[in-house]
Amino acid sequence: MEPGKYDPRYSGELLKHMDKQNEVLMETYRSMLHELQKLQVEEEMIMRKLYEVMSVHGLTKQNEDNSNASLNSARAEQINNEVRTTHEDQ
């Protein structure tokens, strides 16, 4: 067979291989998304604890920190939704 030419005899095998690769990639995506969500929750808990400690020591500007935390949380949620939507469409 010449390079660059497709032999239709192998289309069944190729389809099976591509389906398997798709399954593996989707499982990897789900696993990574789950791990990312766990890390985001952990980050939020750590940031809240840090804020509590800083507040006790008088090291925070309450309004500024609350607005920054809200913006960061909203941005993380937006990114997460965009990723989820993109992969649901596929």
Secondary structure, DSSP 8 states (H G I E B T S, - for coil): --TT---GGGHHHHHHHHHHHHHHHHHHHHHHHHHHHHHHHHHHHHHHHHHHHHHHTT---HHHHHHHHHHHHHHHHHHHHHHHHHHHH-
